[in-house]
Amino acid sequence: MTAGMPRRRGVVPADSSTRIEIHLDGQPIGGTAGQTLAGVLIAAGRPSWRRSSGRDEPRGMFCGIGVCFDCIAEVNGERDVRLCRRRAVDGDRVVTQHDALPTPVRDEPGATDAGGADAAREETP
């Protein structure tokens, strides 16, 4: 066994000799074969590509391992793709996503909850 870093399965090194082009909201962006979509966007100077639903703040890659979902976008017609996990392919079409927060449902007088209790009752301190 040789010393050094163990070989990791599934790792695709970026190939600087093979250029690719993706499109973000119709704008062409160049990248390198082997990069993730998030990697292509960040390397092109685009640290954010969506807005948060609550405060309308910029979002891009946060965790980089597919746990936080901050980097989601639509890719080739598929919604909610985590760009940090998706390998870029020449011709990919990325569309930013912005989903408004759902409107809360207000209890109506006379409505009951699942247990049959009056859902519109006032809480007592």
C-alpha positions as CSV (number, residue, x, y, z in Angstrom):
1,M,0.0,0.0,0.0
2,T,1.3,3.4,-0.9
3,A,1.3,6.4,1.5
4,G,-0.8,9.4,0.8
5,M,-4.4,10.1,0.2
6,P,-6.6,7.1,-0.4
7,R,-8.3,7.0,-3.8
8,R,-11.9,8.0,-3.7
9,R,-14.5,6.3,-5.9
10,G,-16.6,8.5,-8.1
11,V,-14.3,11.5,-8.0
12,V,-14.0,13.1,-11.5
13,P,-11.1,15.6,-11.6
14,A,-11.7,18.8,-13.6
15,D,-10.2,18.5,-17.0
16,S,-8.9,22.0,-17.9
17,S,-8.5,21.0,-21.5
18,T,-12.2,20.3,-22.1
19,R,-14.3,23.4,-22.0
20,I,-18.1,23.3,-21.6
21,E,-20.8,25.9,-21.8
22,I,-24.0,26.0,-19.6
23,H,-26.7,28.6,-19.6
24,L,-28.0,30.4,-16.5
25,D,-31.3,32.1,-17.2
26,G,-30.3,32.2,-20.9
27,Q,-26.8,33.7,-20.3
28,P,-23.9,31.5,-21.5
29,I,-21.3,30.6,-18.9
30,G,-18.1,28.7,-19.7
31,G,-16.8,26.0,-17.5
32,T,-14.5,23.0,-17.4
33,A,-15.5,19.3,-17.8
34,G,-15.7,17.7,-14.4
35,Q,-17.0,20.7,-12.4
36,T,-20.3,20.7,-10.7
37,L,-22.9,23.3,-11.8
38,A,-22.2,25.2,-8.6
39,G,-18.5,25.1,-9.3
40,V,-19.0,26.5,-12.8
41,L,-21.1,29.4,-11.5
42,I,-18.8,30.2,-8.7
43,A,-15.7,30.1,-10.9
44,A,-17.6,32.5,-13.3
45,G,-18.1,35.0,-10.4
46,R,-21.7,34.1,-9.6
47,P,-21.7,33.3,-5.9
48,S,-25.6,33.4,-5.8
49,W,-28.2,32.2,-8.2
50,R,-31.5,32.3,-6.2
51,R,-33.3,34.4,-3.6
52,S,-34.6,33.2,-0.3
53,S,-38.4,32.9,0.0
54,G,-38.7,34.7,3.4
55,R,-36.4,37.7,3.2
56,D,-35.5,37.7,-0.5
57,E,-31.8,37.4,0.2
58,P,-29.2,36.0,-2.2
59,R,-28.5,32.3,-2.0
60,G,-25.9,30.1,-3.6
61,M,-23.7,27.3,-2.3
62,F,-23.6,27.0,1.5
63,C,-22.6,23.5,2.6
64,G,-21.3,22.1,-0.7
65,I,-22.3,18.5,0.1
66,G,-26.0,18.5,-0.7
67,V,-27.4,18.8,2.8
68,C,-28.7,22.4,3.0
69,F,-30.6,22.9,-0.3
70,D,-29.5,26.5,-0.6
71,C,-28.1,25.9,-4.1
72,I,-31.2,24.6,-5.7
73,A,-32.3,25.6,-9.2
74,E,-34.1,24.2,-12.2
75,V,-31.8,22.2,-14.5
76,N,-33.0,21.1,-18.0
77,G,-36.7,21.4,-16.8
78,E,-36.1,19.5,-13.5
79,R,-36.9,21.6,-10.4
80,D,-35.1,21.6,-7.0
81,V,-31.7,20.3,-8.3
82,R,-28.9,20.8,-5.9
83,L,-26.2,22.4,-8.0
84,C,-23.4,21.4,-5.7
85,R,-24.2,17.7,-6.4
86,R,-24.8,17.9,-10.1
87,R,-22.0,17.5,-12.5
88,A,-22.1,20.1,-15.3
89,V,-22.7,18.8,-18.8
90,D,-22.1,20.9,-21.9
91,G,-25.4,22.6,-22.9
92,D,-27.1,22.4,-19.4
93,R,-29.9,24.9,-19.0
94,V,-30.1,26.3,-15.5
95,V,-33.0,28.5,-14.4
96,T,-33.1,30.3,-11.1
97,Q,-35.9,29.4,-8.7
98,H,-37.8,31.7,-6.4
99,D,-40.8,30.3,-4.6
100,A,-42.9,32.5,-2.4
101,L,-43.7,31.3,1.1
102,P,-47.1,29.6,1.3
103,T,-50.0,31.7,2.7
104,P,-50.9,30.5,6.2
105,V,-54.4,29.0,6.5
106,R,-56.6,31.0,8.9
107,D,-58.9,29.1,11.2
108,E,-62.5,29.8,10.4
109,P,-65.1,30.1,13.1
110,G,-66.8,26.7,13.7
111,A,-63.9,24.7,12.2
112,T,-62.6,21.8,14.2
113,D,-59.2,20.2,14.5
114,A,-58.5,16.6,13.9
115,G,-59.5,15.7,17.5
116,G,-62.9,17.4,17.1
117,A,-62.0,20.4,19.3
118,D,-63.0,23.9,18.2
119,A,-60.0,25.1,16.1
120,A,-60.9,28.8,16.5
121,R,-61.1,28.9,20.3
122,E,-59.0,31.4,22.1
123,E,-56.1,30.2,24.2
124,T,-56.3,31.2,27.9
125,P,-53.2,32.4,29.6
